[in-house]
Amino acid sequence: MTGASAPFVASTLSFEDALNRLKEIVGPAGVREGAEDTLPFRVGFGGAFRGEAALVLRPASTAQVAQVVATCAQARIPMVPQGGNTGLAGGAQPDNSGRAVIIALDRMRRVRAVDAANDTLTVEAGATLLEVQQAAQAVDRLFPLSLASEGSCRIGGNLATNAGGTQVLRYGTMRALTLGIEAVLPDGRVFDALRALRKDTAGYDMKQVFVGSEGTLGIITAAVLRLFPRPRAVETAMAGIGDVTAAIRLLCLARARLGDGLSAFELMRAPSVEFAVAAVPGLSSPFAGRHAWYLLIEASGQAEGDGLRQALEGLLEAGLEEGLVEDAVVAASGDQRRRLWALREAQAEAQKHAGRGVKHDISVPVSAIPEFIARADAALQRAFPGILPFTFGHVGDGNLHYNPVVPRDWSEATRVARQGEINRVVHDVVVTLGGSISAEHGLGQLRVAEAEHYKSAVELDLMRAVKAALDPLGLMNPGKVLRART
Ligand SMILES: Cc1cc2nc3c(=O)[nH]c(=O)nc-3n(C[C@H](O)[C@H](O)[C@H](O)COP(=O)(O)OP(=O)(O)OC[C@H]3O[C@@H](n4cnc5c(N)ncnc54)[C@H](O)[C@@H]3O)c2cc1C
């Protein structure tokens, strides 16, 4: 630890004096104030969450973040860390009190070091995911995290949510992609664990406490990320299938035939593909006929030549012979590949077009996916006749975005009033099957009550103990992940 301060003594620093000091620390370029200027930071992606903020602070260095946090701690000002503001669980929005400050990392986007021989890149938390991918590409390496929001989301946000995306099957989530972290603790001290090591058993792995903590334990300011060889060959296919059991059987076949080469295995349901085609001009299904489900399958590897393509075609032929696949296409060009991915990436847009949805970001063991779909679909139809299934996601990881669209005659007020009932039906099935109610988007403020409902008292106690040890004043992103005990 470096940069110690003494924030936990009672302070005479008034709210107004603290705000003035905060503005001095970051300078005019680092401050946004007033309802209009702060709006883009106060309102989350899609407008579902919004809050009030005394100021938006945009520090330019770790030292400034540390001073900002120490000042907030001294004046007891709640802090809400923010990256690209693409989170879907309201984690980066303050409450409505107007007392909190938003600390946005968007000015801290420097690549501090690239070590190609060690396959690592050290980068500040405000760099966008796309910038990190490009920095890796510049040294002929791959940073494999890939999300539809990659042009806007930032590395600090990816770490704080333990982001997943489409390449987890092969490379893991952000947790697996990170070797080191630098973070400012809730009292203003800097935790410097920017170690670029693959092996390190010298004590608890404290960096992992910050991954997935959604800004509740400190502010991540930089990270050492793992890089990988850039695949020389990428082959992409889409398959139309009749049911989800076939998807899981095909996944097993794909693992056996492609091994580590299998990098994406994404599932979409017929309505979600049809709404995507209707919502986004230029999109089309690659098939003449309709299929109940669609799989986007991608393989990548180092070997040049046709080997990978033949392996993928062989997989699809085997799937056809075994009756798992109804129809399939393999992209013949980069353009065709982009068109297949465009269907998957348009799912958020398609969801809006389909009507009012209730979103779930669930995971179950991959083997339990068919049972999850069957039980959740049936339970929802029983409880809410006319509800439309809308499902897509990373089925290879057991992670689905299971977002049923409520009946057309429900008003928005009815949807809001009844979404808790819908959540309960879906999450009961998830938990019965040994799953999680949040696979990659985090709990934010959206799922705090659900987490309290489903997590054991022991797990909640452990989480509260960690929170109390690191943030005894409860100032770091209050109301997210965990609620204070009343
Ligand atoms: C179209 C679309 C597609 C998406 N697809 C995926 C997907 O496939 N997989 C996936 O995992 N997510 C996905 N997301 C969700 C979102 O993009 C990710 O959660 C992303 O990691 C959030 O990064 P961000 O920088 O936008 O974080 P923000 O939204 O700014 O913040 C998210 C959380 O992290 C905290 N935080 C942010 N920065 C820091 C920091 N420096 N230190 C500490 N805490 C911090 C915030 O307080 C908040 O709790 C998608 C979102 C959209 C809009």
The ligand as an SDF file (V2000), in Angstrom:
LIG
                    3D

 53 58  0  0  0  0  0  0  0  0999 V2000
  -25.3660   -3.6180  -26.0240 C   0  0  0  0  0  0  0  0  0  0  0  0
  -24.7320   -4.1580  -24.7740 C   0  0  0  0  0  0  0  0  0  0  0  0
  -24.1890   -5.4300  -24.7870 C   0  0  0  0  0  0  0  0  0  0  0  0
  -23.5840   -5.9470  -23.6460 C   0  0  0  0  0  0  0  0  0  0  0  0
  -23.0590   -7.1970  -23.6900 N   0  0  0  0  0  0  0  0  0  0  0  0
  -22.4370   -7.6880  -22.6140 C   0  0  0  0  0  0  0  0  0  0  0  0
  -21.8510   -8.9830  -22.6400 C   0  0  0  0  0  0  0  0  0  0  0  0
  -21.9220   -9.7040  -23.6270 O   0  0  0  0  0  0  0  0  0  0  0  0
  -21.2140   -9.4100  -21.5340 N   0  0  0  0  0  0  0  0  0  0  0  0
  -21.1030   -8.6400  -20.4130 C   0  0  0  0  0  0  0  0  0  0  0  0
  -20.4750   -9.0700  -19.4520 O   0  0  0  0  0  0  0  0  0  0  0  0
  -21.6820   -7.4170  -20.3490 N   0  0  0  0  0  0  0  0  0  0  0  0
  -22.3330   -6.9300  -21.4030 C   0  0  0  0  0  0  0  0  0  0  0  0
  -22.9100   -5.6870  -21.3450 N   0  0  0  0  0  0  0  0  0  0  0  0
  -22.9180   -4.9340  -20.0740 C   0  0  0  0  0  0  0  0  0  0  0  0
  -21.7660   -3.9160  -19.9130 C   0  0  0  0  0  0  0  0  0  0  0  0
  -21.2880   -3.4580  -21.1560 O   0  0  0  0  0  0  0  0  0  0  0  0
  -20.6480   -4.5430  -19.1040 C   0  0  0  0  0  0  0  0  0  0  0  0
  -21.1180   -4.8070  -17.8050 O   0  0  0  0  0  0  0  0  0  0  0  0
  -19.3910   -3.6900  -18.9870 C   0  0  0  0  0  0  0  0  0  0  0  0
  -18.3720   -4.4790  -18.3920 O   0  0  0  0  0  0  0  0  0  0  0  0
  -19.5910   -2.4330  -18.1570 C   0  0  0  0  0  0  0  0  0  0  0  0
  -18.4620   -1.5730  -18.3650 O   0  0  0  0  0  0  0  0  0  0  0  0
  -18.6200    0.0110  -18.1930 P   0  0  0  0  0  0  0  0  0  0  0  0
  -17.2660    0.6090  -18.3170 O   0  0  0  0  0  0  0  0  0  0  0  0
  -19.6510    0.5390  -19.0880 O   0  0  0  0  0  0  0  0  0  0  0  0
  -19.0850    0.0840  -16.6720 O   0  0  0  0  0  0  0  0  0  0  0  0
  -20.1580    1.0600  -16.0090 P   0  0  0  0  0  0  0  0  0  0  0  0
  -21.4940    0.8350  -16.5700 O   0  0  0  0  0  0  0  0  0  0  0  0
  -19.6650    2.4490  -16.0190 O   0  0  0  0  0  0  0  0  0  0  0  0
  -20.1270    0.5090  -14.5020 O   0  0  0  0  0  0  0  0  0  0  0  0
  -20.5300   -0.7920  -14.1930 C   0  0  0  0  0  0  0  0  0  0  0  0
  -20.2060   -1.0790  -12.7190 C   0  0  0  0  0  0  0  0  0  0  0  0
  -18.8050   -1.0630  -12.5090 O   0  0  0  0  0  0  0  0  0  0  0  0
  -18.4400   -0.0520  -11.5770 C   0  0  0  0  0  0  0  0  0  0  0  0
  -17.1990    0.5660  -12.0770 N   0  0  0  0  0  0  0  0  0  0  0  0
  -16.9920    1.1230  -13.3020 C   0  0  0  0  0  0  0  0  0  0  0  0
  -15.7160    1.5200  -13.4170 N   0  0  0  0  0  0  0  0  0  0  0  0
  -15.1140    1.2050  -12.2470 C   0  0  0  0  0  0  0  0  0  0  0  0
  -13.7880    1.3570  -11.7430 C   0  0  0  0  0  0  0  0  0  0  0  0
  -12.8260    1.9210  -12.4660 N   0  0  0  0  0  0  0  0  0  0  0  0
  -13.5160    0.9090  -10.4950 N   0  0  0  0  0  0  0  0  0  0  0  0
  -14.4830    0.3380   -9.7420 C   0  0  0  0  0  0  0  0  0  0  0  0
  -15.7440    0.1760  -10.1570 N   0  0  0  0  0  0  0  0  0  0  0  0
  -16.0490    0.6000  -11.3920 C   0  0  0  0  0  0  0  0  0  0  0  0
  -19.6090    0.9070  -11.5260 C   0  0  0  0  0  0  0  0  0  0  0  0
  -19.6890    1.5620  -10.2750 O   0  0  0  0  0  0  0  0  0  0  0  0
  -20.7780   -0.0370  -11.7690 C   0  0  0  0  0  0  0  0  0  0  0  0
  -21.1200   -0.6740  -10.5680 O   0  0  0  0  0  0  0  0  0  0  0  0
  -23.5360   -5.1590  -22.4690 C   0  0  0  0  0  0  0  0  0  0  0  0
  -24.0810   -3.8780  -22.4560 C   0  0  0  0  0  0  0  0  0  0  0  0
  -24.6710   -3.3790  -23.5940 C   0  0  0  0  0  0  0  0  0  0  0  0
  -25.2210   -1.9900  -23.5420 C   0  0  0  0  0  0  0  0  0  0  0  0
  1  2  1  0
  2  3  1  0
  2 52  2  0
  3  4  2  0
  4  5  1  0
  4 50  1  0
  5  6  2  0
  6  7  1  0
  6 13  1  0
  7  8  2  0
  7  9  1  0
  9 10  1  0
 10 11  2  0
 10 12  1  0
 12 13  2  0
 13 14  1  0
 14 15  1  0
 14 50  1  0
 15 16  1  0
 16 17  1  0
 16 18  1  0
 18 19  1  0
 18 20  1  0
 20 21  1  0
 20 22  1  0
 22 23  1  0
 23 24  1  0
 24 25  2  0
 24 26  1  0
 24 27  1  0
 27 28  1  0
 28 29  2  0
 28 30  1  0
 28 31  1  0
 31 32  1  0
 32 33  1  0
 33 34  1  0
 33 48  1  0
 34 35  1  0
 35 36  1  0
 35 46  1  0
 36 37  1  0
 36 45  1  0
 37 38  2  0
 38 39  1  0
 39 40  1  0
 39 45  2  0
 40 41  1  0
 40 42  2  0
 42 43  1  0
 43 44  2  0
 44 45  1  0
 46 47  1  0
 46 48  1  0
 48 49  1  0
 50 51  2  0
 51 52  1  0
 52 53  1  0
M  END
$$$$
